[in-house]
């Protein structure tokens, strides 16, 4: 086969319709799977191309968008909290509170290093605030680390409740009203960490900007009174 014949043969190969196997391989290469596969390196974690909110057609699109903004720049609180046009406010608030609780588990893990039950025997924030744990039949005192675990477990149970939050697309106003109590309770984890484990708090906050974002969020939607926002995060 001379050069001309080889070129013609190659042209025919590349011009012919793809068979089913080739089509499947082509689609596989073109699809971007937005998940972290086993063995994904830390520096490649969640490093897939960004999408606009309008391009996200999943039922979890709000969560996906919030997490995309956080992964892009956790310090850009204004962008993370800016509601996309047309987005239902109730779902927007709900998804942010879910995200706060998920990320607070990271702070809880750090606190375990030094927030021992025999050292932090109460959930306190300075000497003026002692918090009772609502996870029991009758609210009572818990060690700070147990209070943290109980509070995050309780928040997860409520936010995943089919009774109050059966849908991630539309949420009843009566259910949205429960978000305020979740915010008040989980905020106490920030306040305990800030006043009693400052080095760990600063390490976590420098990486996540979570307390700052949470504070701006609850002030924006009037979910907590200013008198309860005792961590001076916006003044620093």
Buried (B, 14 or more C-beta within 10 A) or exposed (E): EEEEEEEEEEEEEEEEEEEEEEEEEEEEEEEEEBEEEEEEEEEEEEEEEEBEBEEBEEEEBBBBBBBBBBEEEBBBBEEBBEBEEEBEEBBBBBBBBBBBBBBBEEBBEBBEEEBEEEEBEBBBBEEEBEBBBBBEEEEEBBBBBBBBBBBBEBBBEBBEEEEBBEEBEEBEEEBBEBBBBBBBBBBBBBBBBBBBBEEBBEEBBEEBBBBBBBBBBBBEBEBBEEEEBBBEBEEE
